Amino acid sequence: MNKPVHGLGKGLGALLGEVDSVQSLRKPIGYVNKEIAGTKEPQDTSDILRIPIDMIEPNPFQPRLSFDKEALEELAESIRTFGLIQPVTVRRQVNGKYQIISGERRYRACRLAGMDMIPAYIRDANDQGMLEMAIVENIQRENLDPIEVAMSYRRLIEECNLTQEQMAERVGKKRVSVTNYLRLLKLPAKVQHDIKVGLLSVGHAKVLLSVEDPVAQEQLCDLVIKNDMSVRALEDKLKKLSKEQEDAPIQHKQQELPDDYYKVLEHMGKYFGNNISLKRTAAGKGTMTVRFDSDQEMFNFLKALEESGL
Protein backbone atom coordinates (compact mmCIF):
# COMPACT_ATOMS: atom_id res chain seq x y z
CA MET A 1 0.00 0.00 0.00
CA ASN A 2 1.28 3.45 -0.89
CA LYS A 3 1.96 5.90 1.90
CA PRO A 4 -0.56 8.74 2.33
CA VAL A 5 0.22 12.11 0.82
CA HIS A 6 1.35 14.41 3.60
CA GLY A 7 1.31 18.17 4.02
CA LEU A 8 -1.93 18.89 2.18
CA GLY A 9 -3.02 22.39 3.10
CA LYS A 10 -6.21 24.36 3.07
CA GLY A 11 -8.17 24.92 -0.13
CA LEU A 12 -8.93 21.27 -0.84
CA GLY A 13 -12.56 21.91 0.05
CA ALA A 14 -12.92 24.19 -2.95
CA LEU A 15 -11.44 21.54 -5.25
CA LEU A 16 -13.73 18.83 -3.88
CA GLY A 17 -16.87 20.88 -4.43
CA GLU A 18 -20.20 19.77 -3.05
CA VAL A 19 -20.34 16.17 -1.83
CA ASP A 20 -23.77 14.57 -1.67
CA SER A 21 -24.88 14.31 1.95
CA VAL A 22 -24.72 10.95 3.70
CA GLN A 23 -26.51 12.23 6.80
CA SER A 24 -29.14 9.50 6.55
CA LEU A 25 -26.46 7.00 7.58
CA ARG A 26 -25.51 8.94 10.70
CA LYS A 27 -27.31 8.36 13.98
CA PRO A 28 -26.58 10.42 17.12
CA ILE A 29 -24.46 8.68 19.72
CA GLY A 30 -26.55 8.57 22.87
CA TYR A 31 -24.79 5.80 24.80
CA VAL A 32 -28.22 4.22 25.24
CA ASN A 33 -26.59 0.89 26.07
CA LYS A 34 -24.90 2.42 29.13
CA GLU A 35 -26.26 2.21 32.67
CA ILE A 36 -27.73 5.29 34.33
CA ALA A 37 -25.64 6.47 37.27
CA GLY A 38 -27.00 5.25 40.59
CA THR A 39 -28.87 2.24 39.23
CA LYS A 40 -26.29 -0.29 40.33
CA GLU A 41 -23.35 -0.66 42.69
CA PRO A 42 -20.43 -0.77 42.48
CA GLN A 43 -19.81 1.30 39.36
CA ASP A 44 -16.77 0.84 37.17
CA THR A 45 -14.91 4.15 37.06
CA SER A 46 -13.30 3.19 33.76
CA ASP A 47 -16.64 2.78 32.00
CA ILE A 48 -19.09 5.37 30.70
CA LEU A 49 -22.34 5.95 32.59
CA ARG A 50 -25.27 8.24 31.84
CA ILE A 51 -26.07 10.92 34.39
CA PRO A 52 -29.23 13.08 34.46
CA ILE A 53 -28.06 16.57 33.58
CA ASP A 54 -29.74 18.11 36.64
CA MET A 55 -27.52 15.96 38.86
CA ILE A 56 -24.34 17.55 37.47
CA GLU A 57 -22.84 20.70 38.95
CA PRO A 58 -20.12 22.93 37.47
CA ASN A 59 -16.75 23.00 39.18
CA PRO A 60 -16.39 26.20 41.27
CA PHE A 61 -12.63 26.03 40.67
CA GLN A 62 -13.01 25.97 36.89
CA PRO A 63 -10.05 28.03 35.61
CA ARG A 64 -11.94 29.16 32.51
CA LEU A 65 -14.22 32.04 33.48
CA SER A 66 -15.75 32.84 30.11
CA PHE A 67 -17.03 30.67 27.26
CA ASP A 68 -17.47 31.94 23.71
CA LYS A 69 -21.23 31.97 23.07
CA GLU A 70 -20.97 31.38 19.33
CA ALA A 71 -18.53 28.48 19.78
CA LEU A 72 -20.86 26.93 22.38
CA GLU A 73 -23.79 27.18 19.97
CA GLU A 74 -21.73 25.46 17.27
CA LEU A 75 -20.77 22.67 19.66
CA ALA A 76 -24.40 22.32 20.78
CA GLU A 77 -25.50 21.95 17.16
CA SER A 78 -22.83 19.30 16.62
CA ILE A 79 -24.09 17.44 19.72
CA ARG A 80 -27.68 17.57 18.45
CA THR A 81 -26.53 15.98 15.21
CA PHE A 82 -23.94 13.45 16.35
CA GLY A 83 -24.38 13.20 20.12
CA LEU A 84 -21.59 13.82 22.62
CA ILE A 85 -18.58 12.03 21.14
CA GLN A 86 -16.28 12.53 24.14
CA PRO A 87 -17.91 12.10 27.60
CA VAL A 88 -17.21 14.48 30.50
CA THR A 89 -15.45 13.38 33.71
CA VAL A 90 -17.16 13.95 37.07
CA ARG A 91 -16.75 13.04 40.75
CA ARG A 92 -19.38 12.15 43.33
CA GLN A 93 -20.51 14.76 45.83
CA VAL A 94 -21.74 14.04 49.36
CA ASN A 95 -25.15 15.44 48.40
CA GLY A 96 -25.61 12.67 45.83
CA LYS A 97 -24.84 14.90 42.87
CA TYR A 98 -21.79 14.98 40.61
CA GLN A 99 -19.22 17.73 40.05
CA ILE A 100 -17.40 18.25 36.78
CA ILE A 101 -13.68 17.52 36.76
CA SER A 102 -13.17 18.07 33.05
CA GLY A 103 -15.50 18.89 30.19
CA GLU A 104 -17.45 21.92 31.43
CA ARG A 105 -17.62 23.36 27.91
CA ARG A 106 -19.15 20.09 26.67
CA TYR A 107 -21.54 20.11 29.67
CA ARG A 108 -22.74 23.64 28.85
CA ALA A 109 -23.18 22.75 25.19
CA CYS A 110 -25.23 19.68 26.19
CA ARG A 111 -27.56 21.92 28.17
CA LEU A 112 -27.94 24.20 25.14
CA ALA A 113 -28.64 21.15 22.99
CA GLY A 114 -31.48 20.12 25.34
CA MET A 115 -29.97 16.81 26.49
CA ASP A 116 -31.47 15.25 29.62
CA MET A 117 -28.68 12.69 30.08
CA ILE A 118 -24.93 13.21 29.74
CA PRO A 119 -22.42 10.38 29.21
CA ALA A 120 -19.65 10.65 31.80
CA TYR A 121 -16.75 8.92 33.46
CA ILE A 122 -17.23 8.88 37.25
CA ARG A 123 -14.01 9.46 39.14
CA ASP A 124 -14.17 7.91 42.60
CA ALA A 125 -11.85 8.75 45.45
CA ASN A 126 -9.62 5.85 44.43
CA ASP A 127 -5.92 6.16 44.76
CA GLN A 128 -4.03 6.79 41.52
CA GLY A 129 -2.98 3.17 41.10
CA MET A 130 -6.53 1.83 41.29
CA LEU A 131 -7.77 4.32 38.70
CA GLU A 132 -4.88 3.48 36.39
CA MET A 133 -5.60 -0.24 36.67
CA ALA A 134 -9.29 0.30 35.93
CA ILE A 135 -8.58 2.32 32.78
CA VAL A 136 -5.96 -0.14 31.50
CA GLU A 137 -8.38 -3.02 32.08
CA ASN A 138 -11.01 -1.12 30.12
CA ILE A 139 -8.62 -0.62 27.19
CA GLN A 140 -7.98 -4.37 27.01
CA ARG A 141 -11.62 -5.08 26.24
CA GLU A 142 -12.21 -6.27 22.69
CA ASN A 143 -15.43 -4.36 22.06
CA LEU A 144 -14.02 -0.84 22.29
CA ASP A 145 -14.23 1.28 19.16
CA PRO A 146 -11.15 3.29 18.08
CA ILE A 147 -12.44 6.56 19.56
CA GLU A 148 -13.08 4.88 22.93
CA VAL A 149 -9.52 3.53 22.86
CA ALA A 150 -8.17 7.00 22.04
CA MET A 151 -10.18 8.59 24.86
CA SER A 152 -8.91 5.95 27.30
CA TYR A 153 -5.33 6.71 26.28
CA ARG A 154 -5.93 10.39 26.87
CA ARG A 155 -7.42 9.68 30.29
CA LEU A 156 -4.28 7.80 31.27
CA ILE A 157 -2.18 10.79 30.25
CA GLU A 158 -4.35 13.48 31.86
CA GLU A 159 -5.79 11.79 34.94
CA CYS A 160 -2.96 9.42 35.79
CA ASN A 161 -0.16 11.80 34.86
CA LEU A 162 1.55 9.36 32.51
CA THR A 163 3.76 10.18 29.55
CA GLN A 164 3.02 8.55 26.20
CA GLU A 165 6.02 6.29 26.73
CA GLN A 166 4.78 5.17 30.17
CA MET A 167 1.27 4.68 28.85
CA ALA A 168 2.50 2.55 25.95
CA GLU A 169 4.26 0.29 28.45
CA ARG A 170 1.11 0.00 30.60
CA VAL A 171 -1.10 -1.08 27.70
CA GLY A 172 1.52 -3.19 25.91
CA LYS A 173 1.52 -1.12 22.71
CA LYS A 174 4.20 0.60 20.68
CA ARG A 175 4.42 4.33 21.26
CA VAL A 176 3.70 5.08 17.59
CA SER A 177 0.46 3.10 17.87
CA VAL A 178 -0.58 5.13 20.92
CA THR A 179 0.27 8.38 19.13
CA ASN A 180 -1.80 7.39 16.09
CA TYR A 181 -4.84 6.68 18.27
CA LEU A 182 -4.49 10.01 20.11
CA ARG A 183 -4.35 11.83 16.78
CA LEU A 184 -7.86 10.57 16.00
CA LEU A 185 -9.18 13.00 18.63
CA LYS A 186 -7.91 15.90 16.51
CA LEU A 187 -10.38 15.07 13.72
CA PRO A 188 -13.69 16.98 13.41
CA ALA A 189 -16.63 15.67 15.44
CA LYS A 190 -18.38 14.39 12.32
CA VAL A 191 -15.37 12.29 11.32
CA GLN A 192 -14.92 10.98 14.88
CA HIS A 193 -18.58 10.01 14.89
CA ASP A 194 -18.19 8.02 11.67
CA ILE A 195 -15.16 6.18 13.06
CA LYS A 196 -17.05 5.41 16.25
CA VAL A 197 -20.08 3.91 14.52
CA GLY A 198 -18.02 2.00 11.94
CA LEU A 199 -18.72 4.08 8.84
CA LEU A 200 -15.03 4.96 8.53
CA SER A 201 -11.97 2.82 9.30
CA VAL A 202 -8.85 3.83 11.21
CA GLY A 203 -6.93 3.41 7.95
CA HIS A 204 -9.12 6.04 6.28
CA ALA A 205 -8.73 8.29 9.31
CA LYS A 206 -4.94 8.16 9.13
CA VAL A 207 -5.12 9.36 5.52
CA LEU A 208 -7.52 12.18 6.46
CA LEU A 209 -5.08 13.34 9.15
CA SER A 210 -2.66 14.31 6.37
CA VAL A 211 -5.17 16.99 5.33
CA GLU A 212 -4.99 20.26 7.27
CA ASP A 213 -8.38 21.70 6.36
CA PRO A 214 -11.21 20.35 8.63
CA VAL A 215 -13.84 21.16 5.98
CA ALA A 216 -11.95 19.09 3.42
CA GLN A 217 -11.58 16.28 5.98
CA GLU A 218 -15.36 16.18 6.42
CA GLN A 219 -16.01 16.30 2.67
CA LEU A 220 -13.53 13.50 2.01
CA CYS A 221 -15.14 11.49 4.81
CA ASP A 222 -18.54 11.87 3.10
CA LEU A 223 -16.96 10.86 -0.20
CA VAL A 224 -15.50 7.67 1.29
CA ILE A 225 -18.85 6.66 2.78
CA LYS A 226 -20.89 7.57 -0.30
CA ASN A 227 -18.64 5.72 -2.75
CA ASP A 228 -17.49 2.96 -0.39
CA MET A 229 -13.89 3.95 -1.15
CA SER A 230 -10.96 1.83 -0.04
CA VAL A 231 -8.00 3.36 1.78
CA ARG A 232 -5.95 3.05 -1.41
CA ALA A 233 -8.64 4.82 -3.42
CA LEU A 234 -8.69 7.65 -0.88
CA GLU A 235 -4.91 7.99 -1.10
CA ASP A 236 -5.13 8.19 -4.90
CA LYS A 237 -7.88 10.81 -4.63
CA LEU A 238 -5.70 12.93 -2.36
CA LYS A 239 -2.73 12.67 -4.73
CA LYS A 240 -4.92 13.90 -7.57
CA LEU A 241 -6.29 16.77 -5.48
CA SER A 242 -2.79 17.67 -4.33
CA LYS A 243 -1.64 17.93 -7.95
CA GLU A 244 -4.62 20.14 -8.82
CA GLN A 245 -3.92 22.30 -5.77
CA GLU A 246 -0.27 22.74 -6.79
CA ASP A 247 -1.24 23.69 -10.34
CA ALA A 248 -4.01 26.08 -9.35
CA PRO A 249 -1.76 28.93 -8.04
CA ILE A 250 0.33 28.78 -11.23
CA GLN A 251 -2.77 29.19 -13.38
CA HIS A 252 -3.87 32.07 -11.21
CA LYS A 253 -0.52 33.84 -11.48
CA GLN A 254 -0.55 33.47 -15.27
CA GLN A 255 -3.54 35.84 -15.36
CA GLU A 256 -1.74 38.54 -13.42
CA LEU A 257 0.08 40.68 -15.98
CA PRO A 258 2.04 43.93 -15.48
CA ASP A 259 0.52 47.02 -17.11
CA ASP A 260 3.16 47.08 -19.88
CA TYR A 261 2.08 43.62 -20.99
CA TYR A 262 -1.44 44.87 -21.57
CA LYS A 263 -0.03 47.66 -23.74
CA VAL A 264 1.67 45.01 -25.89
CA LEU A 265 -1.62 43.16 -26.23
CA GLU A 266 -3.42 46.38 -27.14
CA HIS A 267 -0.95 47.48 -29.84
CA MET A 268 -0.54 44.09 -31.50
CA GLY A 269 -4.23 43.38 -31.22
CA LYS A 270 -4.91 46.20 -33.68
CA TYR A 271 -3.30 44.17 -36.44
CA PHE A 272 -4.68 40.74 -35.58
CA GLY A 273 -8.27 41.46 -34.58
CA ASN A 274 -7.35 41.03 -30.89
CA ASN A 275 -6.58 37.33 -31.57
CA ILE A 276 -3.57 37.43 -29.29
CA SER A 277 -2.99 35.97 -25.84
CA LEU A 278 -0.15 36.23 -23.34
CA LYS A 279 0.69 34.05 -20.35
CA ARG A 280 3.28 34.87 -17.72
CA THR A 281 4.50 33.08 -14.60
CA ALA A 282 5.52 34.74 -11.34
CA ALA A 283 9.16 34.27 -12.42
CA GLY A 284 8.61 36.37 -15.55
CA LYS A 285 8.61 33.49 -18.06
CA GLY A 286 5.73 32.91 -20.42
CA THR A 287 4.35 32.57 -23.92
CA MET A 288 2.63 34.89 -26.40
CA THR A 289 0.29 33.38 -28.99
CA VAL A 290 -0.79 35.26 -32.13
CA ARG A 291 -3.56 33.96 -34.38
CA PHE A 292 -4.10 35.53 -37.79
CA ASP A 293 -6.94 35.00 -40.25
CA SER A 294 -5.11 35.93 -43.48
CA ASP A 295 -1.76 36.74 -45.06
CA GLN A 296 -2.94 40.34 -45.26
CA GLU A 297 -3.00 40.66 -41.46
CA MET A 298 0.61 39.51 -41.26
CA PHE A 299 1.57 41.85 -44.13
CA ASN A 300 -0.01 44.84 -42.37
CA PHE A 301 1.85 44.03 -39.16
CA LEU A 302 5.19 43.69 -41.00
CA LYS A 303 4.60 47.01 -42.78
CA ALA A 304 3.93 48.72 -39.44
CA LEU A 305 7.19 47.34 -38.04
CA GLU A 306 9.20 48.58 -41.06
CA GLU A 307 7.63 52.04 -40.93
CA SER A 308 8.44 52.38 -37.25
CA GLY A 309 12.07 51.45 -37.93
CA LEU A 310 12.02 48.25 -35.89
C-alpha positions as CSV (number, residue, x, y, z in Angstrom):
1,M,0.0,0.0,0.0
2,N,1.3,3.4,-0.9
3,K,2.0,5.9,1.9
4,P,-0.6,8.7,2.3
5,V,0.2,12.1,0.8
6,H,1.3,14.4,3.6
7,G,1.3,18.2,4.0
8,L,-1.9,18.9,2.2
9,G,-3.0,22.4,3.1
10,K,-6.2,24.4,3.1
11,G,-8.2,24.9,-0.1
12,L,-8.9,21.3,-0.8
13,G,-12.6,21.9,0.1
14,A,-12.9,24.2,-3.0
15,L,-11.4,21.5,-5.3
16,L,-13.7,18.8,-3.9
17,G,-16.9,20.9,-4.4
18,E,-20.2,19.8,-3.1
19,V,-20.3,16.2,-1.8
20,D,-23.8,14.6,-1.7
21,S,-24.9,14.3,1.9
22,V,-24.7,11.0,3.7
23,Q,-26.5,12.2,6.8
24,S,-29.1,9.5,6.6
25,L,-26.5,7.0,7.6
26,R,-25.5,8.9,10.7
27,K,-27.3,8.4,14.0
28,P,-26.6,10.4,17.1
29,I,-24.5,8.7,19.7
30,G,-26.6,8.6,22.9
31,Y,-24.8,5.8,24.8
32,V,-28.2,4.2,25.2
33,N,-26.6,0.9,26.1
34,K,-24.9,2.4,29.1
35,E,-26.3,2.2,32.7
36,I,-27.7,5.3,34.3
37,A,-25.6,6.5,37.3
38,G,-27.0,5.2,40.6
39,T,-28.9,2.2,39.2
40,K,-26.3,-0.3,40.3
41,E,-23.3,-0.7,42.7
42,P,-20.4,-0.8,42.5
43,Q,-19.8,1.3,39.4
44,D,-16.8,0.8,37.2
45,T,-14.9,4.2,37.1
46,S,-13.3,3.2,33.8
47,D,-16.6,2.8,32.0
48,I,-19.1,5.4,30.7
49,L,-22.3,5.9,32.6
50,R,-25.3,8.2,31.8
51,I,-26.1,10.9,34.4
52,P,-29.2,13.1,34.5
53,I,-28.1,16.6,33.6
54,D,-29.7,18.1,36.6
55,M,-27.5,16.0,38.9
56,I,-24.3,17.5,37.5
57,E,-22.8,20.7,38.9
58,P,-20.1,22.9,37.5
59,N,-16.8,23.0,39.2
60,P,-16.4,26.2,41.3
61,F,-12.6,26.0,40.7
62,Q,-13.0,26.0,36.9
63,P,-10.1,28.0,35.6
64,R,-11.9,29.2,32.5
65,L,-14.2,32.0,33.5
66,S,-15.7,32.8,30.1
67,F,-17.0,30.7,27.3
68,D,-17.5,31.9,23.7
69,K,-21.2,32.0,23.1
70,E,-21.0,31.4,19.3
71,A,-18.5,28.5,19.8
72,L,-20.9,26.9,22.4
73,E,-23.8,27.2,20.0
74,E,-21.7,25.5,17.3
75,L,-20.8,22.7,19.7
76,A,-24.4,22.3,20.8
77,E,-25.5,22.0,17.2
78,S,-22.8,19.3,16.6
79,I,-24.1,17.4,19.7
80,R,-27.7,17.6,18.5
81,T,-26.5,16.0,15.2
82,F,-23.9,13.5,16.4
83,G,-24.4,13.2,20.1
84,L,-21.6,13.8,22.6
85,I,-18.6,12.0,21.1
86,Q,-16.3,12.5,24.1
87,P,-17.9,12.1,27.6
88,V,-17.2,14.5,30.5
89,T,-15.4,13.4,33.7
90,V,-17.2,14.0,37.1
91,R,-16.8,13.0,40.7
92,R,-19.4,12.2,43.3
93,Q,-20.5,14.8,45.8
94,V,-21.7,14.0,49.4
95,N,-25.2,15.4,48.4
96,G,-25.6,12.7,45.8
97,K,-24.8,14.9,42.9
98,Y,-21.8,15.0,40.6
99,Q,-19.2,17.7,40.1
100,I,-17.4,18.3,36.8
101,I,-13.7,17.5,36.8
102,S,-13.2,18.1,33.0
103,G,-15.5,18.9,30.2
104,E,-17.5,21.9,31.4
105,R,-17.6,23.4,27.9
106,R,-19.2,20.1,26.7
107,Y,-21.5,20.1,29.7
108,R,-22.7,23.6,28.8
109,A,-23.2,22.8,25.2
110,C,-25.2,19.7,26.2
111,R,-27.6,21.9,28.2
112,L,-27.9,24.2,25.1
113,A,-28.6,21.1,23.0
114,G,-31.5,20.1,25.3
115,M,-30.0,16.8,26.5
116,D,-31.5,15.3,29.6
117,M,-28.7,12.7,30.1
118,I,-24.9,13.2,29.7
119,P,-22.4,10.4,29.2
120,A,-19.6,10.7,31.8
121,Y,-16.7,8.9,33.5
122,I,-17.2,8.9,37.2
123,R,-14.0,9.5,39.1
124,D,-14.2,7.9,42.6
125,A,-11.8,8.8,45.5
126,N,-9.6,5.9,44.4
127,D,-5.9,6.2,44.8
128,Q,-4.0,6.8,41.5
129,G,-3.0,3.2,41.1
130,M,-6.5,1.8,41.3
131,L,-7.8,4.3,38.7
132,E,-4.9,3.5,36.4
133,M,-5.6,-0.2,36.7
134,A,-9.3,0.3,35.9
135,I,-8.6,2.3,32.8
136,V,-6.0,-0.1,31.5
137,E,-8.4,-3.0,32.1
138,N,-11.0,-1.1,30.1
139,I,-8.6,-0.6,27.2
140,Q,-8.0,-4.4,27.0
141,R,-11.6,-5.1,26.2
142,E,-12.2,-6.3,22.7
143,N,-15.4,-4.4,22.1
144,L,-14.0,-0.8,22.3
145,D,-14.2,1.3,19.2
146,P,-11.1,3.3,18.1
147,I,-12.4,6.6,19.6
148,E,-13.1,4.9,22.9
149,V,-9.5,3.5,22.9
150,A,-8.2,7.0,22.0
151,M,-10.2,8.6,24.9
152,S,-8.9,5.9,27.3
153,Y,-5.3,6.7,26.3
154,R,-5.9,10.4,26.9
155,R,-7.4,9.7,30.3
156,L,-4.3,7.8,31.3
157,I,-2.2,10.8,30.3
158,E,-4.3,13.5,31.9
159,E,-5.8,11.8,34.9
160,C,-3.0,9.4,35.8
161,N,-0.2,11.8,34.9
162,L,1.5,9.4,32.5
163,T,3.8,10.2,29.5
164,Q,3.0,8.5,26.2
165,E,6.0,6.3,26.7
166,Q,4.8,5.2,30.2
167,M,1.3,4.7,28.9
168,A,2.5,2.6,25.9
169,E,4.3,0.3,28.5
170,R,1.1,0.0,30.6
171,V,-1.1,-1.1,27.7
172,G,1.5,-3.2,25.9
173,K,1.5,-1.1,22.7
174,K,4.2,0.6,20.7
175,R,4.4,4.3,21.3
176,V,3.7,5.1,17.6
177,S,0.5,3.1,17.9
178,V,-0.6,5.1,20.9
179,T,0.3,8.4,19.1
180,N,-1.8,7.4,16.1
181,Y,-4.8,6.7,18.3
182,L,-4.5,10.0,20.1
183,R,-4.4,11.8,16.8
184,L,-7.9,10.6,16.0
185,L,-9.2,13.0,18.6
186,K,-7.9,15.9,16.5
187,L,-10.4,15.1,13.7
188,P,-13.7,17.0,13.4
189,A,-16.6,15.7,15.4
190,K,-18.4,14.4,12.3
191,V,-15.4,12.3,11.3
192,Q,-14.9,11.0,14.9
193,H,-18.6,10.0,14.9
194,D,-18.2,8.0,11.7
195,I,-15.2,6.2,13.1
196,K,-17.1,5.4,16.3
197,V,-20.1,3.9,14.5
198,G,-18.0,2.0,11.9
199,L,-18.7,4.1,8.8
200,L,-15.0,5.0,8.5
201,S,-12.0,2.8,9.3
202,V,-8.8,3.8,11.2
203,G,-6.9,3.4,8.0
204,H,-9.1,6.0,6.3
205,A,-8.7,8.3,9.3
206,K,-4.9,8.2,9.1
207,V,-5.1,9.4,5.5
208,L,-7.5,12.2,6.5
209,L,-5.1,13.3,9.1
210,S,-2.7,14.3,6.4
211,V,-5.2,17.0,5.3
212,E,-5.0,20.3,7.3
213,D,-8.4,21.7,6.4
214,P,-11.2,20.4,8.6
215,V,-13.8,21.2,6.0
216,A,-12.0,19.1,3.4
217,Q,-11.6,16.3,6.0
218,E,-15.4,16.2,6.4
219,Q,-16.0,16.3,2.7
220,L,-13.5,13.5,2.0
221,C,-15.1,11.5,4.8
222,D,-18.5,11.9,3.1
223,L,-17.0,10.9,-0.2
224,V,-15.5,7.7,1.3
225,I,-18.9,6.7,2.8
226,K,-20.9,7.6,-0.3
227,N,-18.6,5.7,-2.8
228,D,-17.5,3.0,-0.4
229,M,-13.9,3.9,-1.2
230,S,-11.0,1.8,0.0
231,V,-8.0,3.4,1.8
232,R,-6.0,3.0,-1.4
233,A,-8.6,4.8,-3.4
234,L,-8.7,7.7,-0.9
235,E,-4.9,8.0,-1.1
236,D,-5.1,8.2,-4.9
237,K,-7.9,10.8,-4.6
238,L,-5.7,12.9,-2.4
239,K,-2.7,12.7,-4.7
240,K,-4.9,13.9,-7.6
241,L,-6.3,16.8,-5.5
242,S,-2.8,17.7,-4.3
243,K,-1.6,17.9,-7.9
244,E,-4.6,20.1,-8.8
245,Q,-3.9,22.3,-5.8
246,E,-0.3,22.7,-6.8
247,D,-1.2,23.7,-10.3
248,A,-4.0,26.1,-9.3
249,P,-1.8,28.9,-8.0
250,I,0.3,28.8,-11.2
251,Q,-2.8,29.2,-13.4
252,H,-3.9,32.1,-11.2
253,K,-0.5,33.8,-11.5
254,Q,-0.6,33.5,-15.3
255,Q,-3.5,35.8,-15.4
256,E,-1.7,38.5,-13.4
257,L,0.1,40.7,-16.0
258,P,2.0,43.9,-15.5
259,D,0.5,47.0,-17.1
260,D,3.2,47.1,-19.9
261,Y,2.1,43.6,-21.0
262,Y,-1.4,44.9,-21.6
263,K,0.0,47.7,-23.7
264,V,1.7,45.0,-25.9
265,L,-1.6,43.2,-26.2
266,E,-3.4,46.4,-27.1
267,H,-1.0,47.5,-29.8
268,M,-0.5,44.1,-31.5
269,G,-4.2,43.4,-31.2
270,K,-4.9,46.2,-33.7
271,Y,-3.3,44.2,-36.4
272,F,-4.7,40.7,-35.6
273,G,-8.3,41.5,-34.6
274,N,-7.3,41.0,-30.9
275,N,-6.6,37.3,-31.6
276,I,-3.6,37.4,-29.3
277,S,-3.0,36.0,-25.8
278,L,-0.2,36.2,-23.3
279,K,0.7,34.1,-20.3
280,R,3.3,34.9,-17.7
281,T,4.5,33.1,-14.6
282,A,5.5,34.7,-11.3
283,A,9.2,34.3,-12.4
284,G,8.6,36.4,-15.6
285,K,8.6,33.5,-18.1
286,G,5.7,32.9,-20.4
287,T,4.3,32.6,-23.9
288,M,2.6,34.9,-26.4
289,T,0.3,33.4,-29.0
290,V,-0.8,35.3,-32.1
291,R,-3.6,34.0,-34.4
292,F,-4.1,35.5,-37.8
293,D,-6.9,35.0,-40.3
294,S,-5.1,35.9,-43.5
295,D,-1.8,36.7,-45.1
296,Q,-2.9,40.3,-45.3
297,E,-3.0,40.7,-41.5
298,M,0.6,39.5,-41.3
299,F,1.6,41.8,-44.1
300,N,0.0,44.8,-42.4
301,F,1.8,44.0,-39.2
302,L,5.2,43.7,-41.0
303,K,4.6,47.0,-42.8
304,A,3.9,48.7,-39.4
305,L,7.2,47.3,-38.0
306,E,9.2,48.6,-41.1
307,E,7.6,52.0,-40.9
308,S,8.4,52.4,-37.2
309,G,12.1,51.4,-37.9
310,L,12.0,48.3,-35.9
